[in-house]
């Protein structure tokens, strides 16, 4: 296992890749990170709002493009 000192010796791009690899490994087993009651309630609230008005919000493609254009 790498320690903090070992990680800090990596270049920034190597550290970013390490974080991406770690995140991907977590995403492969989503049930291993349980949601809190507050997070579940927020998701339920958002889903209810969507069911009441499916036109609310923006499609992911639109949001992504807006974010990309900010940089």
NUSEGU-578313 format. One record per residue (C-alpha): x, z, y; residue in one letter. Coordinates in steps of 0.5 Angstrom, whole numbers, plus 500, padded with zeros to 3 digits. Layout:
N
X, Z, Y, A;
...
***
This chain:
71
500, 500, 500, X;
502, 498, 507, X;
503, 504, 512, X;
502, 504, 519, X;
509, 503, 521, X;
509, 497, 516, X;
503, 494, 519, X;
506, 494, 526, X;
512, 490, 524, X;
508, 484, 522, X;
507, 479, 528, X;
500, 479, 531, X;
498, 473, 527, X;
500, 476, 521, X;
496, 483, 523, X;
490, 479, 525, X;
490, 475, 518, X;
491, 482, 515, X;
484, 484, 518, X;
481, 478, 516, X;
483, 479, 509, X;
480, 486, 509, X;
474, 484, 512, X;
473, 479, 507, X;
474, 484, 502, X;
469, 488, 505, X;
464, 483, 506, X;
464, 481, 498, X;
461, 488, 497, X;
456, 489, 502, X;
452, 495, 498, X;
459, 499, 499, X;
458, 500, 506, X;
451, 503, 507, X;
447, 503, 513, X;
445, 509, 517, X;
438, 511, 518, X;
438, 509, 525, X;
441, 502, 523, X;
435, 501, 518, X;
430, 503, 524, X;
433, 498, 529, X;
433, 492, 523, X;
426, 494, 522, X;
424, 494, 529, X;
428, 487, 530, X;
424, 484, 524, X;
418, 487, 527, X;
419, 484, 534, X;
421, 477, 530, X;
414, 477, 526, X;
410, 478, 532, X;
413, 473, 536, X;
418, 468, 532, X;
420, 465, 539, X;
423, 471, 541, X;
431, 471, 541, X;
436, 465, 540, X;
438, 461, 534, X;
445, 463, 532, X;
448, 456, 533, X;
446, 457, 541, X;
449, 464, 541, X;
455, 461, 538, X;
456, 456, 543, X;
454, 460, 549, X;
460, 465, 546, X;
465, 459, 545, X;
464, 457, 552, X;
465, 463, 555, X;
473, 463, 553, X;
***
